[in-house]
Amino acid sequence: MELVVERCAGLDVHKDLVVACVRYPGPDGVRKTEIASFSAFTAYLLALRDWLCSYNVTRVAMEATGVYWKPIFYVLEDAMECWLLNARHMRNVPGRKTDIGDAEWICQLTEHGLVRPSFVAPKEIRDLREFTRYRRTLAEERTREAQRLDKVLQDAGVKLSSVASDVLGASSRAMLAALVEGTRDPRRSPISRRASCALSCRLCAPPSKGASGPATQSWSQRSSPILTTSTRRSDG
């Protein structure tokens, strides 16, 4: 089988352990294999990088295992070429799946060019992607909290969303603060004294003399909570 990479390494990545396999040409031209295990802490990952550099490894490949590959990839990407492989492209022999066997299999596939790397964005793009995704998560969580708050208020009979465009806006927060403090009179609420005064004057002022139309309605009719009424005539 054709040899593509002379000095390469394969990593079997776990949560707390990394098994590394290095293949390189020996003095007699025979391929040699070295196996070592390292912890997943940063100090041991730096030792892994030094160990790989001591064999002049030019390409290291690892399987994309959850998010466990990220710290290893970030430590090694400045020292050598790092490949992130798809697990579907690496089918090991059934019954021989061990940590050392996986590392050797990844290394052999890499040295013969039988796998291709997955796309990993540059550092700047990765940082921007993390901030963008986190910002989107916060925005979605804020929307969910607003919906939960509106549901609780609806259960309590408080129609806050009917009088305020934003449940989490400044006016809504002032209304909620007034309710928490025990305020029940809208004229004493600190949300909008001008609007409260205007509403009170409109409801409490008697109708003007000589006016016609809706202004001639009585105070009880204007302040009645009934929006529409209907009377059905019975012929019997």
N, CA, C and O of each residue as an XYZ file, in Angstrom:
944
protein
N       0.852     -1.195      0.000
C       0.000      0.000      0.000
C       0.885      1.241      0.000
O       1.906      1.281      0.687
N       0.495      2.249     -0.769
C       1.318      3.443     -0.918
C       1.414      4.203      0.390
O       0.429      4.352      1.113
N       2.612      4.682      0.683
C       2.856      5.472      1.880
C       2.747      6.950      1.524
O       3.462      7.432      0.646
N       1.863      7.665      2.195
C       1.622      9.086      1.905
C       2.323      9.979      2.912
O       2.948     10.967      2.526
N       2.234      9.659      4.176
C       2.831     10.467      5.243
C       3.916      9.643      5.904
O       3.656      8.533      6.368
N       5.132     10.173      5.953
C       6.248      9.410      6.500
C       6.195      9.325      8.018
O       6.400      8.260      8.599
N       5.920     10.447      8.646
C       5.855     10.493     10.115
C       4.489     11.047     10.516
O       4.205     12.228     10.314
N       3.668     10.206     11.073
C       2.311     10.610     11.437
C       1.953     10.002     12.789
O       2.669      9.159     13.327
N       0.834     10.453     13.312
C       0.366      9.977     14.620
C      -1.150      9.878     14.590
O      -1.828     10.622     13.882
N      -1.659      8.954     15.365
C      -3.098      8.783     15.544
C      -3.439      8.851     17.017
O      -2.746      8.272     17.854
N      -4.502      9.556     17.328
C      -4.901      9.761     18.723
C      -6.292      9.183     18.941
O      -7.223      9.445     18.179
N      -6.406      8.395     19.996
C      -7.703      7.904     20.446
C      -8.098      8.739     21.661
O      -7.515      8.604     22.736
N      -9.094      9.602     21.477
C      -9.429     10.629     22.457
C     -10.581     10.158     23.327
O     -11.598      9.669     22.835
N     -10.398     10.316     24.635
C     -11.448     10.064     25.617
C     -11.586     11.288     26.508
O     -10.868     12.274     26.337
N     -12.492     11.224     27.442
C     -12.729     12.362     28.313
C     -11.515     12.664     29.187
O     -11.134     13.825     29.334
N     -10.912     11.645     29.761
C      -9.798     11.845     30.695
C      -8.505     11.211     30.211
O      -7.510     11.228     30.935
N      -8.492     10.650     29.003
C      -7.319      9.915     28.548
C      -7.151     10.093     27.047
O      -8.123     10.153     26.295
N      -5.891     10.176     26.632
C      -5.537     10.248     25.219
C      -4.473      9.192     24.946
O      -3.404      9.219     25.555
N      -4.756      8.264     24.040
C      -3.803      7.236     23.643
C      -3.230      7.633     22.284
O      -3.970      7.810     21.317
N      -1.920      7.768     22.221
C      -1.246      8.233     21.008
C      -0.411      7.119     20.404
O       0.248      6.361     21.115
N      -0.449      7.033     19.089
C       0.356      6.070     18.333
C       1.142      6.825     17.274
O       0.571      7.600     16.506
N       2.434      6.607     17.231
C       3.325      7.261     16.265
C       3.954      6.192     15.385
O       4.431      5.173     15.885
N       3.955      6.421     14.081
C       4.618      5.526     13.126
C       5.642      6.329     12.344
O       5.349      7.404     11.820
N       6.857      5.778     12.277
C       7.968      6.480     11.627
C       8.924      5.435     11.047
O       8.908      4.282     11.479
N       9.746      5.816     10.085
C      10.691      4.843      9.490
C      11.890      4.608     10.401
O      12.455      5.552     10.954
N      12.277      3.335     10.556
C      13.442      2.991     11.363
C      14.728      3.051     10.554
O      14.694      3.323      9.353
N      15.857      2.801     11.195
C      17.138      2.852     10.481
C      17.236      1.827      9.355
O      17.894      2.081      8.346
N      16.596      0.684      9.513
C      16.639     -0.350      8.489
C      15.513     -0.228      7.473
O      15.327     -1.121      6.647
N      14.766      0.858      7.525
C      13.675      1.077      6.585
C      12.359      0.458      6.977
O      11.375      0.607      6.253
N      12.306     -0.229      8.091
C      11.075     -0.861      8.565
C      10.289      0.152      9.405
O      10.864      0.880     10.214
N       8.987      0.187      9.202
C       8.137      1.108      9.952
C       8.052      0.688     11.408
O       7.790     -0.475     11.716
N       8.274      1.639     12.297
C       8.207      1.378     13.735
C       7.009      2.105     14.335
O       6.533      3.118     13.823
N       6.555      1.548     15.425
C       5.364      2.067     16.097
C       5.679      2.311     17.563
O       6.282      1.474     18.234
N       5.257      3.479     18.048
C       5.406      3.831     19.455
C       4.033      4.190     20.011
O       3.259      4.910     19.381
N       3.746      3.671     21.211
C       2.455      3.895     21.861
C       2.701      4.577     23.198
O       3.619      4.213     23.934
N       1.872      5.573     23.505
C       1.958      6.256     24.803
C       0.578      6.762     25.179
O      -0.255      7.037     24.315
N       0.345      6.881     26.473
C      -0.936      7.367     26.996
C      -0.695      8.622     27.820
O       0.301      8.724     28.537
N      -1.606      9.570     27.713
C      -1.483     10.842     28.412
C      -2.837     11.209     29.016
O      -3.896     10.847     28.504
N      -2.757     11.936     30.112
C      -3.978     12.442     30.717
C      -4.498     13.623     29.896
O      -3.780     14.181     29.067
N      -5.747     13.989     30.138
C      -6.369     15.060     29.356
C      -6.176     16.436     29.967
O      -6.718     17.416     29.455
N      -5.412     16.534     31.056
C      -5.130     17.850     31.632
C      -4.138     18.604     30.747
O      -3.394     18.004     29.971
N      -4.142     19.932     30.881
C      -3.355     20.771     29.981
C      -1.867     20.464     30.065
O      -1.181     20.416     29.043
N      -1.369     20.258     31.272
C       0.059     19.980     31.418
C       0.456     18.701     30.675
O       1.526     18.643     30.069
N      -0.390     17.691     30.720
C      -0.091     16.435     30.026
C      -0.295     16.575     28.520
O       0.378     15.901     27.741
N      -1.207     17.434     28.108
C      -1.363     17.682     26.672
C      -0.134     18.393     26.104
O       0.264     18.133     24.968
N       0.457     19.275     26.880
C       1.714     19.892     26.445
C       2.830     18.858     26.364
O       3.683     18.918     25.478
N       2.817     17.904     27.302
C       3.793     16.811     27.228
C       3.544     15.941     25.993
O       4.491     15.457     25.374
N       2.284     15.744     25.639
C       1.953     15.015     24.413
C       2.500     15.727     23.180
O       3.031     15.091     22.270
N       2.367     17.045     23.159
C       2.897     17.802     22.026
C       4.420     17.670     21.934
O       4.965     17.493     20.844
N       5.095     17.754     23.062
C       6.551     17.596     23.049
C       6.950     16.185     22.620
O       7.945     15.995     21.919
N       6.165     15.205     23.046
C       6.469     13.815     22.674
C       6.304     13.604     21.171
O       7.112     12.913     20.550
N       5.273     14.189     20.587
C       5.078     14.081     19.145
C       6.154     14.842     18.371
O       6.621     14.383     17.329
N       6.535     15.989     18.881
C       7.592     16.765     18.213
C       8.937     16.061     18.273
O       9.771     16.246     17.386
N       9.161     15.249     19.316
C      10.439     14.530     19.413
C      10.587     13.488     18.299
O      11.705     13.098     17.961
N       9.465     13.038     17.728
C       9.502     12.100     16.605
C       9.323     12.816     15.263
O       9.181     12.168     14.227
N       9.329     14.141     15.285
C       9.182     14.940     14.058
C       7.887     14.594     13.304
O       7.881     14.468     12.079
N       6.826     14.448     14.043
C       5.534     14.136     13.440
C       5.039     15.358     12.672
O       5.030     16.470     13.199
N       4.633     15.146     11.441
C       4.137     16.233     10.609
C       2.613     16.283     10.535
O       2.043     17.333     10.239
N       1.960     15.176     10.796
C       0.498     15.143     10.739
C      -0.035     14.245     11.839
O       0.426     13.117     12.018
N      -1.015     14.760     12.577
C      -1.655     13.993     13.638
C      -3.147     13.985     13.363
O      -3.732     15.011     13.016
N      -3.753     12.825     13.522
C      -5.176     12.663     13.245
C      -5.878     12.160     14.494
O      -5.324     11.378     15.266
N      -7.099     12.620     14.676
C      -7.891     12.215     15.842
C      -9.349     12.131     15.434
O      -9.786     12.791     14.491
N     -10.090     11.316     16.151
C     -11.512     11.145     15.875
C     -12.313     12.233     16.567
O     -11.997     12.632     17.688
N     -13.355     12.710     15.893
C     -14.223     13.729     16.474
C     -15.125     13.089     17.521
O     -16.169     12.528     17.186
N     -14.728     13.172     18.778
C     -15.460     12.557     19.878
C     -16.062     13.664     20.727
O     -15.381     14.230     21.583
N     -17.339     13.980     20.498
C     -18.011     15.010     21.281
C     -17.261     16.330     21.211
O     -16.963     16.839     20.130
N     -16.961     16.876     22.393
C     -16.152     18.098     22.493
C     -14.788     17.804     23.109
O     -14.031     18.731     23.399
N     -14.466     16.536     23.312
C     -13.209     16.176     23.973
C     -12.003     16.419     23.076
O     -10.884     16.543     23.574
N     -12.206     16.488     21.774
C     -11.084     16.690     20.858
C     -10.608     18.139     20.845
O      -9.478     18.409     20.437
N     -11.440     19.066     21.280
C     -11.128     20.493     21.125
C      -9.870     20.928     21.868
O      -9.007     21.540     21.240
N      -9.704     20.653     23.169
C      -8.467     21.096     23.829
C      -7.216     20.464     23.244
O      -6.165     21.103     23.197
N      -7.313     19.215     22.795
C      -6.147     18.553     22.189
C      -5.820     19.193     20.847
O      -4.655     19.432     20.530
N      -6.851     19.465     20.066
C      -6.650     20.094     18.760
C      -6.040     21.481     18.920
O      -5.145     21.855     18.162
N      -6.514     22.241     19.892
C      -6.029     23.596     20.082
C      -4.573     23.623     20.548
O      -3.834     24.552     20.223
N      -4.166     22.624     21.296
C      -2.779     22.577     21.767
C      -1.828     22.179     20.646
O      -0.699     22.668     20.587
N      -2.271     21.301     19.763
C      -1.379     20.742     18.745
C      -1.395     21.496     17.425
O      -0.469     21.337     16.630
N      -2.410     22.312     17.159
C      -2.550     22.893     15.822
C      -1.437     23.862     15.458
O      -1.179     24.067     14.272
N      -0.767     24.467     16.434
C       0.330     25.396     16.130
C       1.652     24.669     15.891
O       2.576     25.255     15.327
N       1.760     23.431     16.300
C       3.020     22.704     16.184
C       3.064     21.777     14.980
O       4.148     21.471     14.483
N       1.908     21.320     14.496
C       1.872     20.356     13.390
C       0.500     20.413     12.721
O      -0.412     21.094     13.192
N       0.378     19.693     11.626
C      -0.890     19.629     10.913
C      -1.841     18.675     11.631
O      -1.511     17.513     11.867
N      -3.005     19.173     11.969
C      -3.976     18.383     12.723
C      -5.177     18.072     11.833
O      -5.722     18.949     11.161
N      -5.568     16.811     11.847
C      -6.735     16.362     11.101
C      -7.799     15.881     12.069
O      -7.521     15.123     12.998
N      -9.010     16.331     11.835
C     -10.159     15.849     12.589
C     -10.951     14.927     11.682
O     -11.422     15.342     10.623
N     -11.098     13.675     12.097
C     -11.681     12.639     11.242
C     -13.103     12.303     11.671
O     -13.456     12.363     12.848
N     -13.894     11.951     10.682
C     -15.264     11.507     10.930
C     -15.246     10.040     11.344
O     -14.551      9.225     10.738
N     -16.012      9.713     12.374
C     -16.021      8.335     12.879
C     -16.569      7.355     11.853
O     -16.220      6.175     11.887
N     -17.418      7.816     10.941
C     -17.982      6.913      9.935
C     -16.937      6.463      8.917
O     -17.106      5.432      8.266
N     -15.873      7.225      8.779
C     -14.836      6.884      7.800
C     -13.813      5.905      8.348
O     -12.904      5.492      7.627
N     -13.948      5.526      9.615
C     -12.973      4.631     10.245
C     -13.701      3.429     10.809
O     -14.245      3.487     11.911
N     -13.713      2.358     10.071
C     -14.356      1.128     10.507
C     -13.292      0.138     10.913
O     -12.591     -0.425     10.072
N     -13.179     -0.067     12.211
C     -12.167     -0.989     12.703
C     -12.669     -2.426     12.599
O     -13.853     -2.677     12.372
N     -11.741     -3.354     12.772
C     -12.092     -4.777     12.705
C     -12.935     -5.142     13.919
O     -12.536     -4.830     15.042
N     -14.090     -5.794     13.740
C     -14.926     -6.154     14.887
C     -14.184     -7.076     15.847
O     -13.444     -7.963     15.423
N     -14.387     -6.862     17.135
C     -13.768     -7.692     18.159
C     -12.387     -7.239     18.575
O     -11.804     -7.821     19.490
N     -11.838     -6.210     17.926
C     -10.501     -5.720     18.282
C     -10.539     -4.230     18.612
O      -9.568     -3.516     18.360
N     -11.601     -3.778     19.148
C     -11.739     -2.358     19.441
C     -11.226     -2.085     20.844
O     -11.940     -2.276     21.829
N     -10.006     -1.645     20.923
C      -9.385     -1.203     22.174
C      -8.814      0.184     21.948
O      -8.761      0.669     20.818
N      -8.387      0.820     23.031
C      -7.831      2.165     22.907
C      -6.558      2.154     22.059
O      -6.380      2.996     21.180
N      -5.688      1.203     22.331
C      -4.448      1.113     21.562
C      -4.739      0.723     20.118
O      -4.131      1.256     19.190
N      -5.680     -0.219     19.930
C      -6.034     -0.626     18.578
C      -6.637      0.512     17.770
O      -6.355      0.642     16.579
N      -7.455      1.330     18.398
C      -8.039      2.470     17.693
C      -6.965      3.472     17.297
O      -6.983      3.990     16.180
N      -6.030      3.749     18.200
C      -4.956      4.691     17.885
C      -4.092      4.185     16.736
O      -3.731      4.957     15.848
N      -3.761      2.908     16.746
C      -2.970      2.338     15.653
C      -3.736      2.367     14.335
O      -3.162      2.646     13.283
N      -5.040      2.077     14.397
C      -5.841      2.073     13.178
C      -5.941      3.478     12.571
O      -5.828      3.638     11.355
N      -6.148      4.476     13.402
C      -6.193      5.858     12.919
C      -4.860      6.260     12.310
O      -4.819      6.938     11.283
N      -3.774      5.844     12.943
C      -2.446      6.184     12.430
C      -2.186      5.513     11.076
O      -1.640      6.143     10.170
N      -2.562      4.273     10.936
C      -2.354      3.567      9.664
C      -3.198      4.155      8.535
O      -2.727      4.290      7.406
N      -4.428      4.497      8.843
C      -5.264      5.119      7.821
C      -4.691      6.469      7.379
O      -4.769      6.840      6.208
N      -4.121      7.188      8.334
C      -3.567      8.505      8.008
C      -2.304      8.393      7.174
O      -2.129      9.155      6.224
N      -1.417      7.457      7.508
C      -0.160      7.364      6.781
C      -0.337      6.876      5.347
O       0.520      7.130      4.500
N      -1.435      6.180      5.063
C      -1.707      5.702      3.712
C      -2.711      6.584      2.963
O      -3.085      6.270      1.833
N      -3.144      7.669      3.575
C      -4.048      8.591      2.903
C      -5.426      8.032      2.636
O      -6.030      8.358      1.614
N      -5.937      7.209      3.514
C      -7.238      6.577      3.311
C      -8.381      7.340      3.968
O      -9.532      6.911      3.884
N      -8.093      8.445      4.610
C      -9.125      9.262      5.254
C      -8.930     10.715      4.820
O      -7.861     11.109      4.354
N      -9.964     11.474      4.983
C      -9.897     12.895      4.667
C     -10.358     13.686      5.886
O     -11.220     13.221      6.632
N      -9.804     14.858      6.096
C     -10.139     15.609      7.315
C     -11.462     16.344      7.189
O     -11.906     16.687      6.093
N     -12.065     16.571      8.317
C     -13.255     17.412      8.390
C     -12.835     18.872      8.513
O     -11.714     19.185      8.916
N     -13.761     19.754      8.157
C     -13.447     21.182      8.206
C     -13.443     21.680      9.639
O     -14.382     21.440     10.398
N     -12.379     22.375      9.998
C     -12.277     23.047     11.293
C     -11.967     24.510     11.007
O     -10.954     24.816     10.378
N     -12.814     25.401     11.456
C     -12.658     26.817     11.163
C     -11.417     27.384     11.850
O     -10.991     26.860     12.878
N     -10.835     28.444     11.299
C      -9.690     29.098     11.963
C     -10.068     29.652     13.337
O     -11.243     29.693     13.702
N      -9.061     30.074     14.085
C      -9.293     30.525     15.456
C     -10.249     31.711     15.509
O     -11.164     31.740     16.332
N     -10.035     32.691     14.630
C     -10.886     33.882     14.654
C     -12.339     33.527     14.374
O     -13.245     34.044     15.028
N     -12.562     32.650     13.407
C     -13.933     32.245     13.081
C     -14.540     31.430     14.214
O     -15.729     31.560     14.506
N     -13.731     30.590     14.853
C     -14.247     29.804     15.978
C     -14.676     30.710     17.125
O     -15.728     30.493     17.726
N     -13.869     31.726     17.433
C     -14.239     32.656     18.506
C     -15.505     33.419     18.158
O     -16.395     33.572     18.994
N     -15.585     33.898     16.916
C     -16.791     34.616     16.498
C     -18.006     33.702     16.531
O     -19.095     34.134     16.910
N     -17.836     32.455     16.143
C     -18.946     31.504     16.165
C     -19.424     31.236     17.587
O     -20.627     31.139     17.830
N     -18.502     31.119     18.514
C     -18.886     30.879     19.906
C     -19.673     32.065     20.467
O     -20.699     31.874     21.120
N     -19.196     33.291     20.215
C     -19.898     34.464     20.714
C     -21.268     34.605     20.065
O     -22.240     34.958     20.732
N     -21.348     34.332     18.767
C     -22.628     34.453     18.068
C     -23.636     33.432     18.585
O     -24.797     33.765     18.823
N     -23.194     32.198     18.756
C     -24.104     31.167     19.262
C     -24.538     31.453     20.691
O     -25.689     31.210     21.054
N     -23.623     31.968     21.501
C     -23.987     32.283     22.885
C     -24.977     33.450     22.936
O     -25.904     33.453     23.746
N     -24.770     34.436     22.066
C     -25.704     35.564     22.017
C     -27.084     35.100     21.567
O     -28.092     35.540     22.119
N     -27.140     34.226     20.583
C     -28.423     33.700     20.133
C     -29.104     32.897     21.235
O     -30.322     32.967     21.399
N     -28.313     32.132     21.991
C     -28.883     31.367     23.102
C     -29.482     32.283     24.161
O     -30.559     32.004     24.687
N     -28.786     33.379     24.476
C     -29.319     34.324     25.458
C     -30.596     34.984     24.959
O     -31.540     35.166     25.728
N     -30.635     35.345     23.673
C     -31.843     35.959     23.118
C     -33.017     34.988     23.160
O     -34.133     35.381     23.499
N     -32.778     33.729     22.820
C     -33.850     32.737     22.872
C     -34.310     32.489     24.302
O     -35.504     32.323     24.552
N     -33.377     32.463     25.233
C     -33.746     32.258     26.635
C     -34.548     33.446     27.166
O     -35.479     33.265     27.951
N     -34.193     34.654     26.743
C     -34.948     35.838     27.156
C     -36.389     35.765     26.638
O     -37.326     36.108     27.358
N     -36.561     35.326     25.407
C     -37.909     35.178     24.863
C     -38.704     34.136     25.631
O     -39.885     34.337     25.914
N     -38.064     33.021     25.971
C     -38.768     31.987     26.735
C     -39.167     32.496     28.119
O     -40.258     32.189     28.600
N     -38.290     33.272     28.763
C     -38.625     33.812     30.078
C     -39.787     34.791     29.984
O     -40.641     34.826     30.870
N     -39.828     35.593     28.909
C     -40.959     36.509     28.726
C     -42.257     35.737     28.545
O     -43.293     36.139     29.075
N     -42.217     34.648     27.813
C     -43.412     33.827     27.619
C     -43.844     33.178     28.934
O     -45.040     33.090     29.214
N     -42.888     32.723     29.742
C     -43.237     32.133     31.048
C     -43.872     33.191     31.951
O     -44.855     32.923     32.642
N     -43.298     34.396     31.936
C     -43.848     35.464     32.765
C     -45.262     35.816     32.341
O     -46.134     35.992     33.191
N     -45.504     35.922     31.041
C     -46.842     36.233     30.554
C     -47.820     35.120     30.912
O     -48.979     35.398     31.219
N     -47.377     33.871     30.877
C     -48.255     32.754     31.247
C     -48.637     32.828     32.724
O     -49.794     32.607     33.082
N     -47.661     33.139     33.582
C     -47.963     33.252     35.014
C     -48.940     34.390     35.264
O     -49.861     34.256     36.069
N     -48.740     35.519     34.572
C     -49.644     36.648     34.749
C     -51.041     36.325     34.232
O     -52.034     36.707     34.850
N     -51.123     35.626     33.105
C     -52.429     35.236     32.592
C     -53.145     34.297     33.554
O     -54.359     34.399     33.729
N     -52.408     33.387     34.178
C     -53.014     32.491     35.171
C     -53.543     33.263     36.368
O     -54.539     32.872     36.978
N     -52.866     34.374     36.705
C     -53.290     35.187     37.847
C     -54.348     36.215     37.472
O     -54.820     36.960     38.331
N     -54.726     36.265     36.198
C     -55.739     37.217     35.773
C     -55.215     38.596     35.472
O     -56.000     39.536     35.349
N     -53.907     38.749     35.349
C     -53.296     40.043     35.057
C     -53.036     40.112     33.560
O     -52.217     39.357     33.035
N     -53.730     41.015     32.868
C     -53.607     41.146     31.414
C     -52.541     42.178     31.081
O     -52.837     43.215     30.487
N     -51.312     41.895     31.460
C     -50.242     42.856     31.231
C     -49.907     42.987     29.756
O     -49.609     44.085     29.286
N     -49.950     41.878     29.016
C     -49.613     41.921     27.597
C     -50.660     42.660     26.779
O     -50.414     42.988     25.619
N     -51.849     42.933     27.375
C     -52.884     43.660     26.646
C     -52.688     45.164     26.709
O     -53.211     45.893     25.866
N     -51.941     45.640     27.701
C     -51.723     47.079     27.866
C     -50.288     47.492     27.613
O     -49.992     48.685     27.548
N     -49.393     46.528     27.468
C     -47.982     46.835     27.226
C     -47.511     46.012     26.041
O     -47.833     44.829     25.923
N     -46.751     46.642     25.173
C     -46.261     45.948     23.980
C     -45.161     44.958     24.302
O     -45.019     43.948     23.613
N     -44.377     45.231     25.339
C     -43.256     44.368     25.715
C     -43.421     43.985     27.176
O     -43.465     44.848     28.052
N     -43.511     42.689     27.434
C     -43.705     42.226     28.809
C     -42.489     42.535     29.671
O     -42.617     42.706     30.883
N     -41.317     42.609     29.061
C     -40.093     42.899     29.798
C     -39.647     44.347     29.640
O     -38.521     44.682     30.007
N     -40.498     45.207     29.107
C     -40.140     46.604     28.925
C     -40.139     47.381     30.234
O     -40.430     46.842     31.302
N     -39.800     48.677     30.121
C     -39.707     49.520     31.321
C     -41.075     49.702     31.968
O     -41.192     49.631     33.191
N     -42.112     49.935     31.163
C     -43.452     50.115     31.731
C     -43.945     48.837     32.402
O     -44.543     48.880     33.478
N     -43.686     47.693     31.753
C     -44.131     46.428     32.336
C     -43.413     46.135     33.646
O     -44.027     45.665     34.604
N     -42.125     46.411     33.688
C     -41.383     46.189     34.938
C     -41.878     47.116     36.039
O     -41.945     46.717     37.202
N     -42.229     48.360     35.683
C     -42.770     49.268     36.695
C     -44.124     48.784     37.205
O     -44.406     48.878     38.399
N     -44.964     48.264     36.304
C     -46.238     47.702     36.734
C     -46.050     46.523     37.667
O     -46.721     46.413     38.693
N     -45.122     45.634     37.299
C     -44.871     44.465     38.141
C     -44.307     44.871     39.492
O     -44.659     44.284     40.515
N     -43.427     45.880     39.503
C     -42.881     46.358     40.778
C     -43.983     46.939     41.651
O     -43.988     46.743     42.866
N     -44.926     47.661     41.025
C     -46.044     48.207     41.800
C     -46.930     47.104     42.349
O     -47.391     47.193     43.487
N     -47.177     46.062     41.557
C     -47.974     44.942     42.050
C     -47.291     44.228     43.202
O     -47.942     43.830     44.168
N     -45.976     44.065     43.101
C     -45.236     43.400     44.178
C     -45.302     44.215     45.461
O     -45.394     43.660     46.556
N     -45.255     45.546     45.319
C     -45.327     46.406     46.502
C     -46.726     46.481     47.103
O     -46.909     47.027     48.191
N     -47.717     45.930     46.392
C     -49.071     45.920     46.916
C     -49.958     47.027     46.398
O     -51.067     47.200     46.904
N     -49.516     47.787     45.407
C     -50.311     48.876     44.859
C     -51.443     48.305     44.012
O     -51.222     47.477     43.128
N     -52.658     48.764     44.302
C     -53.822     48.328     43.542
C     -54.539     49.489     42.854
O     -55.345     49.269     41.950
N     -54.259     50.698     43.265
C     -54.897     51.870     42.672
C     -54.052     52.352     41.502
O     -52.888     52.701     41.704
N     -54.598     52.385     40.269
C     -53.787     52.816     39.126
C     -53.339     54.256     39.226
O     -52.336     54.628     38.616
N     -54.080     55.114     40.008
C     -53.678     56.505     40.139
C     -52.456     56.682     41.029
O     -51.809     57.729     40.993
N     -52.139     55.680     41.818
C     -50.960     55.728     42.682
C     -49.781     54.965     42.121
O     -48.716     54.915     42.735
N     -49.970     54.370     40.955
C     -48.890     53.595     40.346
C     -47.849     54.525     39.750
O     -48.213     55.533     39.144
N     -46.560     54.222     39.902
C     -45.511     55.105     39.372
C     -45.231     54.905     37.892
O     -44.288     55.496     37.366
N     -46.015     54.098     37.213
C     -45.664     53.773     35.823
C     -45.817     54.964     34.903
O     -44.911     55.274     34.131
N     -46.957     55.637     34.977
C     -47.191     56.768     34.097
C     -48.249     57.651     34.744
O     -49.444     57.474     34.508
N     -47.809     58.594     35.553
C     -48.755     59.418     36.289
C     -49.577     60.300     35.348
O     -50.746     60.581     35.611
N     -48.963     60.728     34.261
C     -49.719     61.546     33.316
C     -50.857     60.744     32.692
O     -51.983     61.229     32.574
N     -50.542     59.492     32.287
C     -51.585     58.663     31.704
C     -52.638     58.291     32.737
O     -53.825     58.229     32.415
N     -52.221     58.044     33.966
C     -53.177     57.695     35.015
C     -54.103     58.863     35.322
O     -55.307     58.677     35.501
N     -53.541     60.066     35.383
C     -54.354     61.240     35.656
C     -55.351     61.482     34.525
O     -56.515     61.805     34.764
N     -54.878     61.322     33.299
C     -55.788     61.515     32.170
C     -56.907     60.500     32.187
O     -58.055     60.842     31.903
N     -56.593     59.249     32.516
C     -57.628     58.229     32.581
C     -58.610     58.498     33.703
O     -59.814     58.300     33.541
N     -58.099     58.953     34.852
C     -58.973     59.233     35.982
C     -59.901     60.391     35.677
O     -61.088     60.355     36.002
N     -59.351     61.420     35.048
C     -60.185     62.573     34.707
C     -61.272     62.187     33.710
O     -62.399     62.670     33.811
N     -60.955     61.342     32.768
C     -61.934     60.941     31.774
C     -63.037     60.092     32.379
O     -64.189     60.180     31.953
N     -62.702     59.272     33.364
C     -63.707     58.401     33.975
C     -64.526     59.110     35.035
O     -65.711     58.823     35.202
N     -63.907     60.032     35.752
C     -64.573     60.634     36.903
C     -65.309     61.922     36.558
O     -66.247     62.290     37.264
N     -64.913     62.620     35.494
C     -65.538     63.901     35.183
C     -66.977     63.688     34.722
O     -67.241     62.772     33.944
N     -67.929     64.532     35.195
C     -69.322     64.410     34.753
C     -69.465     64.873     33.319
O     -68.640     65.659     32.852
N     -70.475     64.419     32.605
C     -70.663     64.836     31.218
C     -70.997     66.314     31.126
O     -71.685     66.853     31.992
N     -70.521     66.959     30.098
C     -70.773     68.388     29.900
C     -72.211     68.611     29.472
O     -72.806     67.784     28.782
N     -72.778     69.778     29.907
C     -74.167     70.097     29.604
C     -74.297     70.497     28.141
O     -73.428     71.167     27.585
N     -75.388     70.077     27.537
C     -75.658     70.437     26.165
C     -74.889     69.645     25.146
O     -75.033     69.894     23.949
N     -74.064     68.685     25.572
C     -73.293     67.884     24.623
C     -74.178     66.804     24.049
O     -75.151     66.389     24.679
N     -73.854     66.362     22.895
C     -74.609     65.317     22.226
C     -73.673     64.208     21.826
O     -72.457     64.399     21.800
N     -74.221     63.043     21.512
C     -73.391     61.934     21.080
C     -72.881     61.154     22.271
O     -73.533     61.101     23.314
N     -71.678     60.527     22.111
C     -71.145     59.685     23.186
C     -70.879     60.441     24.466
O     -70.847     59.838     25.539
N     -70.683     61.782     24.382
C     -70.376     62.526     25.597
C     -71.566     62.635     26.516
O     -71.392     62.915     27.702
N     -72.791     62.421     26.011
C     -73.991     62.523     26.839
C     -74.274     61.270     27.625
O     -75.244     61.225     28.381
N     -73.445     60.240     27.468
C     -73.654     59.023     28.230
C     -73.371     59.284     29.698
O     -72.550     60.130     30.051
N     -74.058     58.548     30.534
C     -73.873     58.714     31.968
C     -72.523     58.164     32.395
O     -71.878     57.399     31.678
N     -72.119     58.583     33.594
C     -70.827     58.130     34.120
C     -70.802     56.633     34.314
O     -69.785     55.984     34.068
N     -71.938     56.072     34.763
C     -72.004     54.631     34.995
C     -71.899     53.854     33.702
O     -71.340     52.757     33.676
N     -72.447     54.429     32.599
C     -72.354     53.734     31.331
C     -70.936     53.768     30.790
O     -70.474     52.775     30.228
N     -70.226     54.892     30.945
C     -68.879     54.998     30.411
C     -67.872     54.165     31.202
O     -66.908     53.637     30.646
N     -68.113     54.057     32.502
C     -67.178     53.307     33.332
C     -67.553     51.851     33.490
O     -66.883     51.110     34.210
N     -68.628     51.427     32.818
C     -69.047     50.046     32.944
C     -68.045     49.122     32.271
O     -67.585     49.422     31.170
N     -67.694     48.000     32.903
C     -66.751     47.078     32.288
C     -67.337     46.256     31.157
O     -66.599     45.549     30.471
N     -68.671     46.330     30.938
C     -69.299     45.561     29.873
C     -69.041     46.255     28.552
O     -69.391     47.424     28.390
N     -68.441     45.563     27.615
C     -68.084     46.157     26.343
C     -69.270     46.207     25.405
O     -69.547     47.257     24.825
N     -69.977     45.108     25.239
C     -71.142     45.043     24.344
C     -72.261     44.291     25.028
O     -72.026     43.345     25.780
N     -73.468     44.717     24.763
C     -74.657     44.032     25.288
C     -75.641     43.834     24.155
O     -75.607     44.553     23.156
N     -76.497     42.879     24.310
C     -77.518     42.611     23.304
C     -78.782     42.158     24.001
O     -78.721     41.476     25.024
N     -79.931     42.533     23.452
C     -81.230     42.156     24.003
C     -81.999     41.396     22.938
O     -82.130     41.862     21.807
N     -82.498     40.250     23.293
C     -83.250     39.423     22.349
C     -84.732     39.473     22.731
O     -85.099     39.218     23.878
N     -85.562     39.800     21.764
C     -87.003     39.877     21.998
C     -87.630     38.494     21.856
O     -87.343     37.748     20.921
N     -88.473     38.189     22.792
C     -89.144     36.890     22.781
C     -90.601     37.078     22.393
O     -91.303     37.872     23.019
N     -91.059     36.384     21.402
C     -92.439     36.412     20.955
C     -93.164     35.195     21.495
O     -93.177     34.146     20.852
N     -93.740     35.314     22.615
C     -94.400     34.160     23.177
C     -95.472     34.525     24.147
O     -96.123     33.643     24.708
